[in-house]
Amino acid sequence: MRTPLDLIELPYSFSQLGLMLADEFCREARERGVHLSAEELEALHRARLLVPFYREAADPRALRAARRSHRWAFQLGHWSVPSSGELVEALSEDRLRDPGAEPLRSRRQRRRTVEMRTYETSVYVYCPLQLSALSFLRAPIANLDRHRPRGEDEAIRLKAPAGWRREWVSHARVFRDIAIVAAALEPAYYPRITGHLRLRGEEDIENFDQWREGVSASSLLSWLELDADWLTGSAAMLLGEADRIDPLGDWAEVVARADAESWKLLRGSARRALDLRISAELLLACHDDLAGAVPSPPRSRSRVRGPFDRRLKSTRPLDEMLTHFGLSPHPRLVLVVEGATELLLIPRAIAILGISGDEDVISVQNAEGIEKDLNALVGFIAPRVKRDAEGRTLDLTRPPTRLLVVLDPEKRMRIPAGRARQREIWVERILRAIPDGPGNATVREQIDPLVELMTWNTRGEAFEFAHFTDRQIADAILRLPRRGRSQTRQAATSSVAKIRAAAGNLESMFPHSSKGRLARELLPLMERKLERALTNGTAERIPLVKVLDRALELAYEFPRRSLVIGLTPPGGPR
């Protein structure tokens, strides 16, 4: 097995995760629910249960200067985490040691005081990947004799039966070996896991990409002097431990799909489990790159979870994974309306009525006129499916989105037959997006309820006519900016009545303005109408309220998970 000193010869070593001193390691441990002091961390080192990666000694010239001047002592009292370049320099100057190959040098032994200034002649450096060992260290930490009265310089020690100690030390060696291997793989594979690349100022992405393209998994494995079985065996152990301690259970899959920066929000055992999965994923990512030479570790297909089923690498689309948990960013229902008036007034009505305005419940879309082609929208919201193992059903990998279209009865939409034909066109478009959908009567029967088309009232009037009187509309039009000779209120009301009778378009009355401006003029009137109806208990008489009630009914009719489309009718093929 390679040592931490060997890692220094690798390009970009520790570029992604960096290194940390003891105090930072203790802080990170507390984030993971393991409370460690610097003295307790040293006790684990003394017991060979958590051995740091490096001991970096100060430059002898700096030490000599510190013995003569408190200014130098002050500088040595504030060590910083060494960069890769500083590690190389320290190694070349024989100031870098592998703590695994030498006895512990306690803080008391390394501490010096000059003119009231205290500093250390060397410091221990940890790798963040060693945090994965915290999962098994909780029992040893509980057996530290921290509560026994001690002298000022007396060290904390581990008090446990010899058999326990031997077993713990054996586990510690395994975790340290894994951390060394994971650190060797980190530059090549950690950015792939997290989606983030971290480079120092003197490095550039182009050089990194060239190096990454040139390095192979087999060459890394050869350098590590390991085989593929070691990778999978160690990864299975880490994932098994993660499953054992993770309180998130199946929800860990959701966390794995989140941005890596948000992983820092996890606390306690959930964070420790994530550390284990990150280390396992580094090993398995390397193993995956051996494709062709070594088969990838399989996912379990049975009801019993396999050892690699909860690795961080995604194996199913985001929609399918979210659907498994009853979640989806896709709306329950898309409400399609004709124009700007509805698009302005409907969201305000939703707010007044206390209906959820979240886009994942009802998404209001503007058709921009009945002649617009909605096929692209219909195809986008069509169910996404995959065939089950037996081939009898199509499992929905995304919750169904209902389509409710409320259009003004113009042109081909004026008669029920025209509206029915248009609805059939949209149903056909959904069927074409589903395997075995076209021509399958059983599938069509199940898809048909996803699409519904309505008019604002039984007379088939446009939105403005269904909700406002001729005079109310005329008053709103008269408030619009206009050119030329102004109309009287009586003349405007008469013009609106004629347009209503002919099922015409109100825009002919305000050629120099827009439906959006008219909607803003009608908005206060709609708000008063809704608030008054709510007070009187007559809201259901308002066409818009009826449509929204129907939209809610459709939106919540189907659950968000565990839905299938049957390929054959109940009882077998017809």
N, C-alpha and C positions, 0 to 999 in steps of 0.2 A: 504494500500500500504506500502511495506517495505521502509525503509530509507537507505541512504548510509551507516550509521553505521552498519546496519544489514548485509551488504555485507561482512564485515570483517570476519565474522564467517564462510564464505564459503571457501572450499579448492580452492587454486589456483586463488583467487580473483585478478583481474587486471593483470594476468600473461601474457596475450596476447597483450593487448594494452597499459598497463601501465597507469600512471597518468601524469598530467602536471601542472606546475605553470602558473600564469597569463601571464607572458611574452611569454611563449611557446604557450599558447592558442591564443594569439594575432597574433603570427607569422603564426600559422596554419590557422587562420581566413583569413589572407591576401592571403594565397595560394588559398583560396576559393573565392577571390574577395570581401571580407568584411574587410575593413580597420578599425581596432580598436586600440586605445591606451589603456594603462593600466587604465587611468582615465575614459575612455568611458566604458570599461568593468566593472569598479566599479559602474558606473552610471546605467548600466543594472542590476547589482546586487541590487543596492539601490531600483530600481523600481520593484524588484522581477521578472524580466524577464529572467534572467540567473543566477541562484543561484548555486554557486559551490557545489561540493560534500562534501568537508571537510574544516574545519579551524584547522590547526595544530598549537598548541602553543609551544613555546620553553620550554625546561626544566627549571624549576625555578632556579635550581643551576646555569645554564648557564646564565640566566638573571641577577642573583646577581653578578656573576663574571664579566659580561659585564659592569655593572655599575661602577666597580672598575678598569677595565683594558681594554685598547683599543684593545688588542690582541683578547680577547673574543668577543668584539664588531665586530671586523673584521670577525670572523668566523660566527657570526649570520647574518652578512650582505650578506652571500652567502648560501642561503638555497638551498637544493637539493630536488628532488622529492622523497617522502617517498616510501619505498618498502612496501610490504604486511606485513613483519615482523615488520617494524617500525610503521606501522599503528596499529598493534596489541599492540605494546608496548605503543604507545601514548594513545590508548584507555584505557589500563589498568592503566595508570598513570593520567587519567582524563585530558589529554591534547588535546583530539580530540573532535571536535564539529561538529554537523550537522548545517551548515549555514541556512538551511531552517527552523530551530527551534529557531533561535536567531536573534536579530537585526544585521544589518551590522556594522562591525568595519572597519572604513575607513582606508586607508593607513596612513593618518595623525594621526589617533588615535593610530595606531600600530607602528609608527615610533619613534625611539629614536636616540639621537646623543651623543656620548662620545668621547671627544678629536678629533673632526673632523671626527669621524667614525659614519656613519649612518647605523642603522640596524632596523629590524622589529621584534616585540615580537611574532608575529604569521603570518602565510601565508595561503592564500586560495589555495585549490587544486581542479583542474577540471578533469573530465573524458573525454577522447577523444570522447566518444559517444555523449557528449553534443554538439559537433560541428554540429550535424544534426539539432539543433535548429536554426542555422544561416539562414536557408531558410526563416523563418518567422520573423526574427529579423531585416531585412533590413528596414522595415517601422519604427519601434521604433528607430533604430539608426539614421534615417534621422530626427527624431524629438528631438534629443538631442540638448540642447542649447549650443553647443560647441563654437559658434561664439559670444556669449554675453560676454562683458568685465567682468572679474572676478578678485577678489583679489587672492593673491598667494595661499591661502589655501582654496579658495571657490570651492566647488565641482560642477562637471557637473551634471545637472539634466534633467529629461525628461519633455518636455513641450508638452502636447497633451490633447485633450478633455477627460473628465472623462470616457465617454463611450468607447472610444478607449482603454484607459488604462485598464479598466476592461476586455475587450475582449482579449487584449494582455496577461494579467496576467493569464487568463484562459487557453490560448494556452500554455503559459510557463509551467504551472503545468502539462499539458498533456505531453509535450516534456520531462520534467524532470522525470516524472514517467516512460516514455518509456526508457529513458537512464538508470534508475536504474534497470529495468527489463532486458534490453539488457546487462548490466554489469554483472548481475547474471548469464546470459546464456553464456556470452563470453568465459569462460574457456572451456566449453564443446563443443561449436559449432563454434567458430571463426576459429579454425584450419581447420575444415571441409569446411568452406567457402573459405578460402584463400589458403589452401594446405600447409600452413607453421605453424610449432609449435614452440613456444617460451617458453623456460624454464630457470629459474635462475640456477646459478652454483650449488647450493645445491640440486637441484631437478633432477630427472632422468626420462627418457621416460618410463621405466618399471612401476614405481610407478604411473605416470600420466595415463598410459594406464589402469592399474588396477582400478584407481579411475573412469576413464571415462566409463569403462565397467560396473562399479557398480552403477553409477548414472543413474536415469531414468528421462525421460521427465515429467512423472506424478509426481514424487517426487519433482522435481524443481518447477513445477506449484503449487503443494500443498504448498511448502515452501513460494512461492510468494503470496499465497492466491488469485490466479487468476483462471480464467477458459479459455477454448480454444477459446471461442468467443472473449474474450478480445484480445488474440493474433492476430486473423485474422482481427478483426476490426481495431486495431492499425496499423497492417502491411498494410492494404488496404489504410489507411490514409497516411502513409509514402510514399507508392508507388505512390499514386495519386499526392502528392506534388512533388515527383521526376519527374514524367511525365510532370508536369506543368512547371518546371524550366529547365529541361534538354535540352540543345541545340543539343545534339547528336541524339535525336529521336530514331529511330529504331537501329541506330548504337550502342546504349548502350548495346545491346546483344553481340556485338563483344568485347567491353571493358570488359564485365563480364567474357568472356572466356580467357582473357589475364592473365598473371601471376600477382598476387596481388601486387608484388613489383612495377610493371609498373603503377599501379593505381596512384601512387604518382606523375606521370607526368601530370596528369590532373590538370586543373586550373579553377578558376571561378565557374560558376554555374554547370558545368559538374562535378566538384569535390564535390560540395554540394549535387548534385543529387545522386552521388555514396554513400556519407555518409548516406543518407536516405535509400538507397537500402540495405546497409550493416546492418543497424539497423532493417529494415524490415525482412531481411533474417535470422537474429538471432532469431526473434520471430517465423518465419515460419519454421525454421529448428527444433525448439522445437515442433511446432505443427505437423510437419511431423512424428516425433518420437512417436506421440500418435496414430499412425496407428492401426486400429483395434477397437479403442475406439471412435475416431473422424475422420470423412472423411477429406481427404486433400482438401484444397481450390482448386477449379477447375480452369484450364486455359480455356479461352474463345475459342470456336470453330467457332464463327461467324466472320464476317468481322469487327465488332466493337470490339476494344480491351477491355479486361476484367481487373478488378482491380489487378489481380495477373499475368498478362501476361509478365511483365517486371521485375520479380524478378531475383535475381542473379543466382539462381539455374538453371542449364541447363536442358532443357526439350527435346532437339533434338541433334543429333550427330553434331560434329564440321563440318564435310563435308557438311551436309545439311544446317547448319546455314551460312557457308561461301558461298555456292552456291546461297543462297537467295540474297546475296549482289554481286554476280558475281565474287567472289574470290575463289581461290583454290590453294593449294600447288601442286596439281597434274598437270603434264604436259598436254599441249594441244595435243601434239603428241609425241609418242615414235618412234624414228628412230633406227631400228635395223640393224646393219651391221655385217659383218662376222668376222672381226678380228682386230688385233692391228694396221695395217696400216691405215685403215679407222678411227679407234678411235683416232689416233694422228692427221691425216690430216684434218678431218672434222671440229673439233673445231677451228683450225687455219683458215680454209676457211670461217667459219661463221664470225670470227672476221674481216677478210679482206673485206668481202662482206657487212659488216655493219649490219648483222642480229643480233637480240637479242640473247645473249648467256645465258639468264636466263633458268634455268631448268624447270620452269613452262611453257615455250613456247615449246621448242624442247629438249627432253632428248635423247641423243645418247647412245645406249646400244650395247655392244659387244656380239654377239651370240656365239663367240668362235667356229665357224665352223658350217656348215649346218646340221651336224648330231645332234647338241644339241637340246634338247626338250625345246620349248618356251612356253609350255602350262601353266606353273606356272606364267610366266610374263603376258601372255594373260589373264589369270584368274584374276590377280591382277588389271589390268587396265580396266577390264570389268565394264560397268556402274553399279552404285548402285542406286536402285529404291525403291519406295514404292507405293502401290496402292492408287489411289485417292478415295475420299469418295464414289463416284458413281460407282467405279469399272470399269470405261471405259478406263482409261489410267494408265500408270506407270509414276509417277513423278520422274525425275532424282534428286537424293539427292547429286550427285557429277557431275561436268561437264564431258562430254564425252571426253575420251582420244583416239585419232586416233592412229592407228598402221600402220607404213610404214616400210616394210621390204625390204632391198636391199641386196641380197645375190649373191654370185658367182654361176654361172650355173654349178654346179657339181652334179654328181650322179643323183638322182631323180629330181633335179631342172634343168637339162639340157634342158628338153623339156617343152613347154608351158603347156601341160596337167598335168605334174608333179607339176608345180608351182601352177596351178589352184586348184589341189587337196589339196595341202598344205594350201592354203588360206582358202579353205572350212573347213578344220580341225580347223583352228583358229577361224573362225566364229562360228562353232559349240561349241567350248569351251566357247565363250562369251555367247551364247544362254543358255548354261547350268547354267550360273551364274545369269540368269534373271528369275524370276517367270513367268510362262506361256510362256517362250521363246522357248524351244524345241517343235517342232511340230506346232507352230503358224506361219503361212506363213506371216501374217501381221507384226509381230514382226521381223521376219527374214529379211523382205524387208527393214526395218528401220535400222537394225543392220549391214547389209551387207556392207554399205559404210564405216564402221569404220575401215576395214582392207584392206590394199592395198599392193601388192607385185610388186617390180620392179627389173629390171636388169640395169646395168650401161650403156649399150648401146644396140642397136638393134641386134648386133652380139652376145650378151650374154656373153661378156668377163668379166674376173675378174677385180677387181678395178685397179690393177697395169697396166694390158694390156689396159684397157679402157682409161688410162690417160697418159701413157708414151710410148715412142718408145722402140724397142728392145735394141738399143744402150744406151739409158738413163737408162734403168733397169740394163743392164749389167755393166755400169760404177758404179752404186750404189752398186751392188753386189761385184765388185772388191775392193771397199773400205772397205768392211766388214772384220773383223778379220777372218783369215782362217788358216788351217793347211795343210801341204803337199805342193806339187808343185803348184805354182801360174799359173793361166790361162791367156792367151793373151786376149786382148780386142776383137779381131776378133772371137776367139773361144767362149768366153763368150756370145757375141752377137748372134752367131749361136745357142748356147744352149738355150738361151731365146726364139729365134724364133721357135725352135722345140717344146718347152713347150707350147708356145702360140698356135701353130697349133694343138697340141693334147689336148688343154684345160687342161693342167696339172698343177702341183703345183710347184711354184718357190722355195719352201723350199728345194727341192732336190739339189739345187745348193749351198746351204750354210748350211750343216748339223751341223756345229759347231757354228752357230749364230742363229738369230731369226728374225721373221717378224717385230718385234718392232724396231730392229736395222736397218733393211732395210727402215722402214718408216722414221726414223730420217735422213737417207741419202737422201731420196726423198723429204723431207719437203722443203728445200730451193728451189728446182726445182718447186714444186707445188706453192710456194709463188710467184715466178717470173712469172710463167705461168698465175696465177690469176691477178696479178697486171698489166701485159702487156695486158691481155684481157679486163680488165676494162678500160684501157686507150684507147684501140682500139674499144671499144664497141662490143666485140665479146664474152663476158663472157658466153652467153647462149649456145655456142657451146661446152663448157666443160661439160662432163657428171655429174660431182659433182655439178655444178651449177644448172643443170636441176633438179637433185634430190632435192636439197635444195629449189628451187623455188616451186616444187610440195609439199614439206613438209610444207612450209609456207602457200600455198594455202589450204591444208587440215587442218592445225592447226587453221586457222582463219575462216573456213567455218561455224562453229556452234558457237552461243553465249555461254557465260559461265553461263547463268541462264535461268529459265523459259522454260526448255525443257521437253517434255513428250514423251513417247512411246505409241502409240495407240494400243489397244488390238484388235480392230476390224477395218476393212477397212472403209474408208469414205463412208457414205451412209448405213452403217449397215453391219451385217455379210454376208459373201459370202456363 
